[in-house]
Amino acid sequence: MRLCLAAWEGKGKYDLLLKYKCRFWLSSYLYIVKMKPAVMTQVIGAKDFFLLDSGAHTFQKEGNSTDYDRFVREYAQYVKNNPWIDEYVELDIEAKVGMPQVEKWRQEMTEIVGKPPIVVWHRERGKQYYKHMVRNYPYVGFSGFVTKSGEMEVPIKYIGWFIKEAHDNNCQIHGFGFTRSNLLYKFPFDSVDSSSWIMGSKFGTYFHLRNGIELRRDRYGKLENLGFKNATRDEQSAATWCKFQTILCELWSGTQSSGSQTPA
């Protein structure tokens, strides 16, 4: 499993991930095009795997829109021009434009880049469409949580089925925004991403590895007389999450199955 760390684009964040030898990275196209070439040279040199997101989450927010056709062409051309990008994600905004348009863009991206993007399942697409995805595309994914309600896109009891269905069809699967370490120990995704490592300076959260392998989060905050916004916590968390990357990678190396209930 490749645990891609996200939300690193701000100054002081990428420095920490580079310092602690982050192996797996995720960024949104909307952010990456603004990064300084000198920074990207370091990231490219450090990465074992880089996943580029389309920024669909941003466009799903009310009031956010653009010339989508032009955006898709520019996004796909960027991926084509930068072969260090290992995988990229489709523009899955069917809630705004409808599924036929998303499929049209997916095909256009495939033709420009030379390979299809990661195809993202949402519950509105249904079970049969997911089966279509894993039989026709090499990489699929779904999000850990639905943005508006906070409810999981795929209930825990069904996650195993989604993974097994993908692997049975020689398809890889990504878990978007899967930050719950107990699920990462249980389910063999091929890749996941998380921005939780930056919670230190935001919420006074301190990450550490219990028994050397189990990721744990504690809240100390004002009890340490340091306040909740303390950047030193981000450094501790960066070191911890970079170690956690290797732990998960070794744990799931060569594993491609997990049983669970089948959704109706």
C-alpha positions in Angstrom: 0.0 0.0 0.0 1.2 3.5 -0.9 0.1 6.1 1.7 0.3 9.4 -0.2 0.7 12.4 2.0 -1.3 15.5 0.8 -1.6 19.2 1.8 2.2 19.7 1.6 2.3 22.6 -0.8 2.7 25.4 1.7 6.2 26.6 2.7 7.4 24.7 5.7 5.3 21.7 4.9 7.2 20.3 1.9 10.5 21.0 3.7 9.3 18.6 6.4 8.3 15.8 4.1 11.6 16.1 2.2 13.5 16.1 5.5 11.9 12.9 6.6 12.1 11.3 3.2 8.5 11.1 2.2 8.1 8.4 -0.5 4.5 8.7 -1.7 3.0 12.1 -2.6 -0.4 13.5 -3.7 -1.2 17.0 -4.9 -4.0 18.7 -6.7 -3.3 20.1 -10.2 -4.7 23.4 -9.0 -1.8 23.7 -6.5 1.0 21.9 -8.3 1.1 24.3 -11.2 1.8 27.2 -8.8 4.8 25.4 -7.1 8.3 26.8 -7.7 10.4 24.6 -10.1 13.2 24.3 -7.5 10.8 22.8 -5.0 9.3 20.4 -7.6 12.8 19.2 -8.6 13.4 18.1 -5.0 10.0 16.4 -4.7 10.5 14.6 -8.0 13.9 13.4 -6.9 12.5 12.1 -3.5 9.3 10.4 -4.6 8.7 6.8 -5.3 5.1 7.5 -6.4 3.3 10.7 -7.2 -0.5 10.9 -7.6 -2.0 14.0 -9.2 -5.6 14.9 -8.4 -7.8 16.9 -10.8 -9.1 19.2 -8.2 -12.7 17.9 -8.5 -13.4 18.4 -4.8 -12.8 22.2 -5.3 -15.1 22.4 -8.3 -17.8 20.5 -6.5 -18.2 23.4 -4.0 -21.0 25.7 -4.7 -20.0 28.8 -6.7 -16.7 27.2 -8.0 -16.6 26.7 -11.7 -14.4 27.2 -14.8 -14.3 26.5 -18.5 -14.2 22.7 -17.9 -13.4 21.7 -21.4 -10.4 23.9 -21.5 -9.4 22.8 -18.0 -9.5 19.1 -19.0 -7.3 19.7 -22.0 -4.8 21.7 -20.0 -4.8 19.2 -17.2 -4.3 16.2 -19.5 -1.5 18.0 -21.4 0.3 18.8 -18.1 0.2 15.1 -17.2 1.5 14.2 -20.7 4.3 16.7 -20.4 5.4 15.5 -17.0 6.0 11.8 -17.1 7.2 11.7 -13.5 3.5 11.8 -12.6 2.8 8.1 -11.9 -1.1 8.3 -11.8 -3.7 11.0 -12.3 -7.4 11.3 -11.5 -10.4 12.0 -13.6 -12.6 15.1 -13.2 -15.4 13.4 -11.4 -18.0 16.2 -11.2 -21.0 14.4 -12.5 -23.2 16.1 -9.9 -22.6 19.3 -11.9 -22.3 18.2 -15.5 -23.8 14.7 -15.7 -22.1 11.3 -16.2 -22.0 11.4 -20.0 -19.8 14.5 -19.9 -17.5 13.0 -17.3 -17.1 9.9 -19.5 -16.4 12.1 -22.5 -13.7 13.9 -20.6 -12.2 10.6 -19.4 -11.8 9.5 -22.9 -10.3 12.8 -24.0 -7.8 12.6 -21.2 -6.9 9.0 -22.1 -6.2 10.0 -25.7 -4.0 13.0 -24.7 -2.1 11.3 -21.9 -1.9 7.8 -23.5 -3.4 6.0 -20.5 -6.7 6.4 -18.6 -7.0 8.3 -15.3 -8.0 6.8 -12.0 -11.8 6.4 -12.3 -13.6 7.6 -9.2 -16.7 5.8 -7.9 -19.5 7.6 -6.1 -22.5 5.9 -4.7 -24.8 7.6 -7.3 -23.0 5.5 -9.9 -24.3 2.3 -8.4 -22.9 -1.2 -8.0 -23.1 -2.2 -11.7 -21.1 0.8 -12.8 -18.4 -0.1 -10.3 -18.2 -3.5 -11.9 -17.9 -1.8 -15.2 -15.1 0.4 -13.9 -12.9 -2.5 -12.5 -13.4 -4.5 -15.7 -12.5 -1.7 -18.1 -9.9 0.5 -16.3 -6.6 -0.3 -14.6 -7.0 1.9 -11.5 -10.2 3.0 -9.7 -11.0 4.7 -6.4 -13.6 6.0 -4.0 -13.6 8.6 -1.3 -13.4 7.9 2.4 -16.2 10.3 3.3 -19.0 12.2 1.6 -18.3 15.9 1.9 -21.7 17.3 2.8 -22.9 14.8 5.3 -19.6 13.3 6.7 -21.1 9.9 6.0 -18.7 7.3 4.6 -19.1 6.9 0.8 -18.7 3.1 1.3 -19.7 1.7 4.7 -17.0 -0.2 6.4 -18.7 -3.6 6.0 -18.6 -3.2 2.2 -15.0 -1.9 1.8 -13.6 -5.4 1.5 -15.9 -6.2 -1.3 -14.9 -3.2 -3.3 -11.2 -4.0 -2.9 -11.7 -7.7 -3.8 -13.8 -6.9 -6.8 -11.0 -4.6 -8.1 -8.2 -7.1 -7.4 -10.2 -10.0 -8.9 -10.2 -8.0 -12.1 -6.5 -7.1 -12.0 -7.4 -3.6 -11.1 -5.7 -1.3 -8.6 -7.8 0.7 -6.1 -7.2 4.0 -4.3 -8.9 5.2 -1.1 -9.3 9.0 -1.3 -9.0 10.7 2.1 -8.7 7.6 4.1 -7.1 8.9 7.3 -8.3 6.2 9.8 -5.3 4.1 10.5 -7.4 1.2 11.8 -8.9 0.8 8.3 -5.5 0.9 6.7 -4.3 -2.0 8.8 -7.4 -3.9 7.8 -8.0 -3.3 4.1 -5.3 -3.8 1.4 -5.8 -0.7 -0.8 -3.1 -0.3 -3.4 -2.9 3.4 -2.4 -4.6 5.9 -0.2 -4.0 9.5 0.7 -4.2 11.6 3.8 -3.6 15.2 4.9 -4.0 14.4 8.6 -0.3 14.7 9.2 -0.7 18.6 9.2 -3.2 18.5 12.1 -0.5 19.4 14.6 -0.3 23.1 13.9 -4.1 23.3 13.3 -5.5 21.5 16.2 -2.7 20.6 18.6 -2.6 17.0 17.6 0.4 14.9 18.2 1.0 11.7 16.1 3.2 8.9 17.3 3.8 5.2 16.7 2.8 2.9 19.5 4.8 -0.3 19.7 6.7 1.0 16.7 3.9 0.2 14.3 0.5 1.5 15.4 -0.3 5.1 14.5 -1.8 6.9 17.4 -3.1 10.5 17.8 -3.2 12.4 21.1 -4.3 15.9 21.9 -2.1 17.8 24.3 -2.6 21.4 23.3 -2.7 23.8 26.2 -1.8 21.1 28.7 1.7 21.5 27.4 1.5 25.2 27.7 2.3 25.4 24.0 -1.1 26.3 22.6 -2.9 24.5 19.9 -1.1 26.1 16.9 2.4 24.8 17.3 4.4 24.0 14.2 6.7 21.7 16.1 3.9 19.2 16.1 3.9 19.1 12.3 7.5 18.1 12.4 6.9 15.2 14.8 3.9 14.2 12.7 5.8 14.4 9.4 8.5 12.1 10.9 5.8 9.7 12.1 3.7 9.6 9.0 6.8 9.1 6.8 7.7 6.0 8.9 4.1 4.9 8.7 4.3 4.9 4.9 7.0 2.2 5.0 5.1 0.2 7.6 2.0 0.0 5.4 4.0 -0.6 2.3 5.7 -3.6 3.9 2.5 -4.8 5.6 0.6 -5.1 2.4 3.4 -6.0 0.0 2.1 -8.6 -2.5 -1.4 -8.8 -0.9 -4.4 -8.5 -3.1 -7.5 -9.7 -1.3 -9.9 -8.9 1.5 -13.3 -10.4 2.2 -16.3 -8.6 3.4 -20.0 -8.3 2.8 -21.3 -7.7 -0.7 -23.5 -4.5 -1.2 -27.0 -5.0 -2.5 
